[in-house]
């Protein structure tokens, strides 16, 4: 796949200072991948071969449906179904009702978009860490982020020791501090939301707690509930 479609300056990802920048990066990569496979890539045999074999997860099928390009989606489904019929269900029966597959085993759960985004994300997060090591202005920009969500905090924490060596400890500390600070405030907001249903709280101010359920789901899963509607 043409990696040029994933060219996204990291400084632009960090500039908005709204939510988790790693979630924002992931969302941008997903948007570009989906736009590409439903557009220019439709005529590229190598991409069609990959999408036929790997298929898509439910979430990304939904995203493609929302794009309202039903013909492109139907064409991909047509060739995907043909691939499944030929390569996964056309085997000859052998002993004890088992089936001998004609091709290499296909993963039971696979998604072309998920695999592409994971591949590019790993490379871009490595670039983020190397840039953090080398550029003071980038470290300052990173430190200004309001939050790193739980899942991406875990991912960065796991990657850093293998990528950054000497600078891993301060990078991890800064990342976890942003996550912890947001978690503390979020926990208080959720608790306040629960207390507002106590009769003794009648007439009190909801503060920032009204959307705390949605924010908590996002913090724990990287996905905002409204994104799944």
N, C-alpha and C positions, 0 to 999 in steps of 0.2 A: 504493500500500500504506500502511496506517496506521502512521505513524512512531512513534506512541505505544508500540507494542510494543517499540521499541528504546530506551526510556528507561532508561538505566543510569548511575547516578552514578559518575563516574570515580574518586572517592575509594574507593568500594567495590571497584573493580577493582584498585586499588593496595594495598589494605589487607592481603590475605593474605601478601604478600611470599614467594610460592612460585612459582618459575619466571618466565617472561616475562609481564608484565601485558598486553602487546598480544595475545599468543596467547590469554590468558584472555578478553580482550574479544571477540576474533574468535569464540571458542568459544561465548560467551554469545549473541552475535548469531545465530550459526548455529542454536543450539538454539531460540531464540525464533522465528526465521523458519520453521524446519521444523515446529514445533508449530503455528504459525499457519496455514500452508498446508494442513496435514493436519487442521485443525480448523475454526475459524470461517471461514476464507477459502474453504472448499469451496463455500460458497453465494454467493460474491461473483463475479459475472460478469466484472468487470474483471480480477480476479486470475487467474481461470481462463483468460482470453484471453492473458494474459502467460505463464503457465506452459505453455499449449498451444504458443505460438510459440517460447519460449526453451528449453523442456525442462529437463533436469537432467543434471549430470555423473554419472559412475559412483559417485564417493565419496558424493554426496548421495543417490543412489538406494539405496546400501547403508545409509546412516543411516536412511532412511525404512523400509527393510525391517526394521531392528532395532527400530523403534518399534512393530512388531507391530499396526499398524492397516492390515491388508491391503486392506480395502474402500476406504478413502480413497485408497490408492496405486493400486488397480485403476481407480478412477473417473478419476484423473488420467491414467493410462496410456491408458485408453479414449479420452478426448478428445484427448490428445496424438497418438495413432496416427491418429485421424480427421483431425486437422489436417495431419499429414504426408502422408496419402493425398490430401487435397484440394488442398493448397497446394504440395507439393514433388514429387509424383510423378504429377500429373494433367495435365501440360503436353502441348501438341501438338508432335509432332516437326517440325523444320524442317531446313534444309540440313545436310549432313554429320553427321547423327545428333544435332544439338544440340537442346536443349529450350528452348522459350520459356516462361518462368515466368509464372504468372498474377498473382503478388503480388510485393512487394519481396523482394529476396534475403534469405534467412534465414542467419544465421551458421552455418558448418559445425559449430563447437563452441561451445555456449552452455549456460549453466546459470542458471536463475532465482535460485537461492539464492546462488551465487557473485556474481552481478551485484548483488543486493540488499545482501549483506554488504560488498562493495567500496564501494558507494555510501555506506552509513552509516558504515563505518570511516573513510573519508576525512574526513567531516564531524566525527566524534568525535575523530580525531587532531588536527584543527585546533583543536578545543575544548581538548584536552589541552595543546597548545602555548601557546594564549592564556592558559590558567589558570596554566601554569608561569611565564609572563611576569609575571603580576599578583600571584600569591599565594606568599609565602615558605614558608608551611606546606605548600603543594602541592609546591614544589620540594624540600623536605626529604623528603616522602613519596616522591617520585619517585626521589630519590637513594638511598633505602633498598632499592630493588628489587635482587634478587640477580643478575638478568641481563636483558638485552634480546637475544633471539635474532638470529641473523645477518640473516635476511630482513627483520625488522621494524626492525632497526638501519639497514639500507639504506633502507627506506621513510621512516623519520623523518628520516634525513640528507638525502634528496632533497627532502622536503617543507619542511623547516624554513626555508631561505632565502627561500622565497616566502610563508611564513606569518608568520614572526617578525621578519624584518628585523634590527634591532640585536641582539636576544637570540639569534639563530640560532647564532652561534659557540659561546657557552658551553653552550647546550642540546645541540648536536651533540657537543661535547667530553665532556660528562657521559654522554651516551648511549653513545658509542663506548668510553668508559672502562669502563662496566659490561660491555659486550660483550667487550672485550679481556681483562678480568680473568677472566671466565668461560672464555673460549677458552683462556687459558694453563693454567688448572687442568684443563680438559677434555682438552687435548692431552697433559698429563702422565699423566692417568688412562688414556687409550687406549694410550699408550706402555707404561705399566706392565702393562696387560692383555696386550699382545703379548709382553712380556718374561717373563711368568709361564708361557708355553709353552716357554720355554728350560729344558732339563734342569737347568741350573745354578740355577734359581729354585725348585726343588722344596722344598716345606716353608715357603716364604716367605709373608708376609701379602699377600693380594690388595688390601688397603686399600679404596678406593672405586672400584676399577676394574671390578668385576663387571658393573655396568650401564652402563659407559662407551659401549658400542656403541649402545645405545638412546638415551642422552643425546646422543651425537654426531649420530645421525640426526635427532633432534628439533631440535637446534641449527641444523642445516643446512637443514631442510625446514619447520619450524614444526609438524610432526606427529609425535606419539609413536607408535612402532610398534604398541603395544597398542591405539591408537585405531582401527587399520585391520583388526583381527581380526574 
